[in-house]
């Protein structure tokens, strides 16, 4: 389970001359283990071996012990025998693990998510150690998906498609945003046979701020549009998608907007290939919108997904990152007229050697 991810991380550390490291970012821990871990959790690395420190109540973590060069050290989180102090018990478990660590050389850390107390725990056990920043170093590795990760993501898009099929029928005059969302969530969870973590936006076009929001009791009215930006998380891995629906026959303005956004999405998707520069994809997509006479959307053009909903590479103006083969990217242009109507469409692709493979297949067409 996630052997390839750990091998990549170990290679990165070896090339940096780092033999010991503490991965304190929760998303890093989930990526290194393949487990949808509850917080707090840590992963300690020592010369090729990985140790997971996780709450003893998370029984799935015991499977980590069966992996080569891996160990699981549980700590008490919830208890009725003593005051609840998961952070303190995590620090004590870390102290015991680090006390037996190999000596010498720097210790890699993800400093933004590392509390002062946890760093002191490491420093007290290894007083001569020097910190070496690992902040953000796993993000390019996380961008390239393994077959194991893609299997979870593909299942997510199957459920996303089901959710959108339900939404298309649920968007009716007089229905509320929350009614549509309830229908979508119920259908997805019934099919999956379990509670599912889901998001993101579910809103009518006549909202005063109609780019994105959680569902409320706004009713669908005549000549309304309805944006559903839907994510389903399968075993810790995110998907994303967006379509725009209409309870009535779309107005002439909505048809024009929807058709143009379809063209903008197709254009953006055509730019995706290994070696493309994220900011250049963003620039060209925004220029396409401007050339069409529309106000350019204020959000990102796209983003990656994985153990979080927004991962590298971000398709945004500042990002000079090169798009890698194996990345999963979402692209989502939109047009918004506040208080009147809005259109956003989104698709996902797997970056391949020859371009991109479409992963999302929900119906985004006009009725």
For each residue, the residues with C-beta under 8 A, 3 or more apart:
1: 33 34 35 63 64 67 148
2: 5 6 31 32 33 34 146 148
3: 6 7 67 68
4: 7 8 146 148
5: 2 8 9 31 32 34 141 142 146
6: 2 3 9 10 32 50 69 70
7: 3 4 10 11
8: 4 5 11 12 141
9: 5 6 12 13 23 32 45 138 141
10: 6 7 13 14 45 48
11: 7 8 14 15
12: 8 9 15 16 137 138 141
13: 9 10 16 18 19 21 45 108
14: 10 11 17 18
15: 11 12
16: 12 13 108 132 137
17: 14 105 106
18: 13 14 21 105 106 107 108 132 134
19: 13 46 47 102 104 105
20: 44 45 46 47 101 102 105 106 107 108 126 129
21: 13 18 44 45 107 108 109 134
22: 42 43 44 45 94 107 108 109 110 114 118 122
23: 9 28 29 32 42 43 44 45 110 134 138
24: 28 29 42 109 110 113 114 115 118
25: 28 29 110 112 113 138
26: 29 30 37 39 40 41 113
27: 30 31 142 307 308
28: 23 24 25 31 32 43 110 138
29: 23 24 25 26 32 33 37 41 42 43 52
30: 26 27 33 34 35 36 37 41 236 307
31: 2 5 27 28 34 138 142 306 307
32: 2 5 6 9 23 28 29 43 50
33: 1 2 29 30 37 43 50 52 61 64
34: 1 2 5 30 31 148 236
35: 1 30 52 54 58 60 61 63 64 236
36: 30 60 235 236
37: 26 29 30 33 41 52 54 58 61
38: 41 54 55 57 58 77
39: 26
40: 26 55 86 87 90
41: 26 29 30 37 38 52 53 54 55 90
42: 22 23 24 29 52 53 90 94 118
43: 22 23 28 29 32 33 50 51 52 53
44: 20 21 22 23 50 51 53 94 97 98 101
45: 9 10 13 20 21 22 23 49 50 51 108
46: 19 20 49 51 101 102
47: 19 20 102
48: 10 69
49: 45 46 69 70 71
50: 6 32 33 43 44 45 69 70 71
51: 43 44 45 46 70 71 72 73 97
52: 29 33 35 37 41 42 43 61 64 70 71 72 73
53: 41 42 43 44 73 74 75 90 93 94 97
54: 35 37 38 41 58 61 72 73 74 75
55: 38 40 41 58 61 74 75 76 77 78 86
56: 74 75 76 77
57: 38 77 78
58: 35 37 38 54 55 61
59: 62
60: 35 36 63
61: 33 35 37 52 54 55 58 64 72 74
62: 59 65 72
63: 1 35 60 66 67
64: 1 33 35 52 61 67 70 71 72
65: 62 70 71 72
66: 63 70
67: 1 3 63 64 70
68: 3
69: 6 48 49 50
70: 6 49 50 51 52 64 65 66 67
71: 49 50 51 52 64 65
72: 51 52 54 61 62 64 65
73: 51 52 53 54 93 96 97
74: 53 54 55 56 61 93
75: 53 54 55 56 86 89 90 92 93
76: 55 56 79 82 86 89
77: 38 55 56 57 84 86 89
78: 55 57 84 86
79: 76 82 84
80:
81:
82: 76 79 85
83:
84: 77 78 79
85: 82 88 89
86: 40 55 75 76 77 78 89 90
87: 40 90 91 115 117
88: 85 91 92
89: 75 76 77 85 86 92 93
90: 40 41 42 53 75 86 87 93 94 118
91: 87 88 94 95 117 118 121
92: 75 88 89 95 96
93: 53 73 74 75 89 90 96 97
94: 22 42 44 53 90 91 97 98 118 121 122
95: 91 92 98 99 121 124 125
96: 73 92 93 99 100
97: 44 51 53 73 93 94 100 101
98: 44 94 95 101 121 122 125 126
99: 95 96 125
100: 96 97
101: 20 44 46 97 98 125 126
102: 19 20 46 47
103: 126 128
104: 19
105: 17 18 19 20 129
106: 17 18 20 129 130 131 132
107: 18 20 21 22 122 126 129 130 131 132
108: 13 16 18 20 21 22 45 131 132 133 134
109: 21 22 24 114 119 122 131 132 133 134
110: 22 23 24 25 28 113 114 133 134 135
111: 114 119 131 133 135
112: 25 135
113: 24 25 26 110
114: 22 24 109 110 111 118 119
115: 24 87 118 119
116: 119 120
117: 87 91 120 121
118: 22 24 42 90 91 94 114 115 121 122
119: 109 111 114 115 116 122 123 131
120: 116 117 123 124
121: 91 94 95 98 117 118 124 125
122: 22 94 98 107 109 118 119 125 126 129
123: 119 120 126 127 129
124: 95 120 121 127
125: 95 98 99 101 121 122
126: 20 98 101 103 107 122 123 129
127: 123 124
128: 103
129: 20 105 106 107 122 123 126
130: 106 107
131: 106 107 108 109 111 119
132: 16 18 106 107 108 109
133: 108 109 110 111 137
134: 18 21 23 108 109 110 137 138
135: 110 111 112
136: 139
137: 12 16 133 134 140 141
138: 9 12 23 25 28 31 134 141 142
139: 136 142 143 311 312
140: 137 143 144 312 321 324
141: 5 8 9 12 137 138 144
142: 5 27 31 138 139 306 307 311 312
143: 139 140 304 306 311 312 313 324 326 327
144: 140 141 324 325 326 327
145: 149 150 153 306 326 327 328 350
146: 2 4 5 149 150
147: 150 151
148: 1 2 4 34 151 152
149: 145 146 152 153 237 306
150: 145 146 147 153 154 328 350
151: 147 148 154 155
152: 148 149 155 156 234 235 236 237
153: 145 149 150 156 157 234 237 238 239 305 328 359
154: 150 151 157 158 359
155: 151 152 158 159 234
156: 152 153 159 160 231 232 233 234 237 238 239
157: 153 154 160 161 239 241 348 359 360 361
158: 154 155 161 162
159: 155 156 162 163 188 191 192 196 232 234 239
160: 156 157 163 164 230 231 232 239 241 360 362
161: 157 158 164 165 360 361 362
162: 158 159 165 166 187 188 191
163: 159 160 166 167 184 185 187 188 198 228 230 232 362
164: 160 161 167 168 184 228 230 241 243 362 363
165: 161 162 168 169 362 363
166: 162 163 169 170 183 184 187
167: 163 164 170 171 180 183 184 226 228 230 243 245
168: 164 165 171 243 245 363 367
169: 165 166
170: 166 167 175 179 180 183 184
171: 167 168 175 180 220 226 245 246 247
172: 175 220 247
173: 220 221 222 247 248
174: 219 220
175: 170 171 172 179 180 219 220 247
176: 179 180 215 216 217 218 219 220
177: 180 181 202 203 204 215 216 217 218 220 226
178: 181 182 202 215 216 217
179: 170 175 176 182 183
180: 167 170 171 175 176 177 183 184 202 215 220 226 228
181: 177 178 184 185 202 215
182: 178 179 185 186
183: 166 167 170 179 180 186 187
184: 163 164 166 167 170 180 181 187 188 198 202 228 230
185: 163 181 182 188 189 196 198
186: 182 183 189 190
187: 162 163 166 183 184 190 191
188: 159 162 163 184 185 191 192 196 198 232
189: 185 186 192 193 194 195 196
190: 186 187 193
191: 159 162 187 188
192: 159 188 189 196 234
193: 189 190
194: 189
195: 189
196: 159 185 188 189 192 232 233 234
197: 232 233
198: 163 184 185 188 230 231 232 233
199: 229 230 231 309
200: 212 229 230 231 240 309
201: 211 212 213 214 227 228 229 242
202: 177 178 180 181 184 213 214 215 227 228 229 230
203: 177 207 210 212 213 215 216 218 226 227
204: 177 207 210 218 219 220 221 224 225 226
205: 210 224 225 226 227 337 340 341 342
206: 210 218 221 224 339 340 341
207: 203 204 210 213 218 338 339
208: 338 339
209: 213 338
210: 203 204 205 206 207 227 336 337 338 339 340 341 342
211: 201 297 298 299 334 336 342 344
212: 200 201 203 227 229 299
213: 201 202 203 207 209 216
214: 201 202
215: 176 177 178 180 181 202 203
216: 176 177 178 203 213
217: 176 177 178
218: 176 177 203 204 206 207
219: 174 175 176 204
220: 171 172 173 174 175 176 177 180 204 224 226 247
221: 173 204 206 224
222: 173 247 248
223: 248 251 254 341
224: 204 205 206 220 221 246 247 248 341
225: 204 205 244 245 246 250 254 341 342 343
226: 167 171 177 180 203 204 205 220 244 245 246 247
227: 201 202 203 205 210 212 242 243 244 334 342 343 344
228: 163 164 167 180 184 201 202 242 243 244 245
229: 199 200 201 202 212 240 241 242 332 344 346
230: 160 163 164 167 184 198 199 200 202 240 241 242
231: 156 160 198 199 200 238 239 240 241 309
232: 156 159 160 163 188 196 197 198 239
233: 156 196 197 198 236 237 238 239
234: 152 153 155 156 159 192 196 237 239
235: 36 152
236: 30 34 35 36 152 233 307
237: 149 152 153 156 233 234 305 306 307
238: 153 156 231 233 305 306 307 308 309
239: 153 156 157 159 160 231 232 233 234 305 348 360
240: 200 229 230 231 303 305 309 330 332 346 348
241: 157 160 164 229 230 231 330 346 347 348 360 362
242: 201 227 228 229 230 332 334 344 345 346 364
243: 164 167 168 227 228 345 346 362 363 364
244: 225 226 227 228 258 261 342 343 344 345 364
245: 167 168 171 225 226 228 367
246: 171 224 225 226 249 250 254 366 367
247: 171 172 173 175 220 222 224 226
248: 173 222 223 224
249: 246 367
250: 225 246 254 255 258 366 367
251: 223 254 255 341
252: 255 256
253: 256 257 341
254: 223 225 246 250 251 257 258 341 343
255: 250 251 252 258 259 366
256: 252 253 259 260
257: 253 254 260 261 294 335 341 343
258: 244 250 254 255 261 262 343 345 366
259: 255 256 262 263 366
260: 256 257 263 264 292 294 335
261: 244 257 258 264 265 333 334 335 343 344 345
262: 258 259 265 266 345 364 365
263: 259 260 266 267 288 292
264: 260 261 267 268 285 288 289 292 333
265: 261 262 268 269 331 332 333 345 346 347 364
266: 262 263 269 270
267: 263 264 270 271 284 285 288
268: 264 265 271 272 281 284 285 288 301 302 331 333
269: 265 266 272 331 347 349 356 358
270: 266 267
271: 267 268 276 280 281 284 285
272: 268 269 276 281 323 329 331 349 351 355 356
273: 276 323 351 354 355 356
274: 322 323 324 325 351 352 353
275: 322 323
276: 271 272 273 280 281 322 323
277: 280 281 320 321 322 323
278: 281 282 313 314 315 316 319 320 321 322 323
279: 282 283 316 317 318 319 320
280: 271 276 277 283 284
281: 268 271 272 276 277 278 284 285 301 302 315 323
282: 278 279 285 286 300 301 302 315 316 317 319
283: 279 280 286 287 317
284: 267 268 271 280 281 287 288
285: 264 267 268 271 281 282 288 289 301 315 331 333
286: 282 283 289 290 296 297 301 317
287: 283 284 290 291
288: 263 264 267 268 284 285 291 292 333
289: 264 285 286 292 294 295 296 297 333 335
290: 286 287 293 294 296
291: 287 288
292: 260 263 264 288 289
293: 290
294: 257 260 289 290 335
295: 289 335 336
296: 286 289 290
297: 211 286 289 301 333 334 335 336 344
298: 211
299: 211 212 332 334
300: 282 303 310 314 315 316 332
301: 268 281 282 285 286 297 315 316 331 332 333
302: 268 281 282 314 315 329 330 331 332
303: 240 300 309 310 311 313 314 315 329 330
304: 143 310 311 312 313 314 327 328 329 330
305: 153 237 238 239 240 308 309 310 311 328 330 348
306: 31 142 143 145 149 237 238 311 328
307: 27 30 31 142 236 237 238 311
308: 27 238 305 311
309: 199 200 231 238 240 303 305
310: 300 303 304 305 314
311: 139 142 143 303 304 305 306 307 308
312: 139 140 142 143 304 321 327
313: 143 278 303 304 319 321 322 323 324 327 329
314: 278 300 302 303 304 310 319 321
315: 278 281 282 285 300 301 302 303 319 329 331
316: 278 279 282 300 301 319
317: 279 282 283 286
318: 279
319: 278 279 282 313 314 315 316
320: 277 278 279
321: 140 277 278 312 313 314
322: 274 275 276 277 278 313
323: 272 273 274 275 276 277 278 281 313 327 329 351
324: 140 143 144 274 313 327 351
325: 144 274 351 352 353
326: 143 144 145 350 351
327: 143 144 145 304 312 313 323 324 350 351
328: 145 150 153 304 305 306 348 349 350 351 359
329: 272 302 303 304 313 315 323 348 349 351 356
330: 240 241 302 303 304 305 346 347 348
331: 265 268 269 272 285 301 302 315 346 347 349
332: 229 240 242 265 299 300 301 302 344 345 346
333: 261 264 265 268 285 288 289 297 301 344 345
334: 211 227 242 261 297 299 342 343 344 345
335: 257 260 261 289 294 295 297 342 343 344
336: 210 211 295 297 342 343 344
337: 205 210 340 341 342
338: 207 208 209 210
339: 206 207 208 210
340: 205 206 210 337
341: 205 206 210 223 224 225 251 253 254 257 337
342: 205 210 211 225 227 244 334 335 336 337
343: 225 227 244 254 257 258 261 334 335 336
344: 211 227 229 242 244 261 297 332 333 334 335 336
345: 242 243 244 258 261 262 265 332 333 334 364
346: 229 240 241 242 243 265 330 331 332 360
347: 241 265 269 330 331 358 359 360 364
348: 157 239 240 241 305 328 329 330 358 359 360
349: 269 272 328 329 331 356 357 358 359
350: 145 150 326 327 328 356 357 359
351: 272 273 274 323 324 325 326 327 328 329 355 356
352: 274 325 355 356 357
353: 274 325
354: 273
355: 272 273 351 352
356: 269 272 273 329 349 350 351 352
357: 349 350 352
358: 269 347 348 349 361
359: 153 154 157 328 347 348 349 350
360: 157 160 161 239 241 346 347 348
361: 157 161 358
362: 160 161 163 164 165 241 243
363: 164 165 168 243
364: 242 243 244 262 265 345 347
365: 262
366: 246 250 255 258 259
367: 168 245 246 249 250
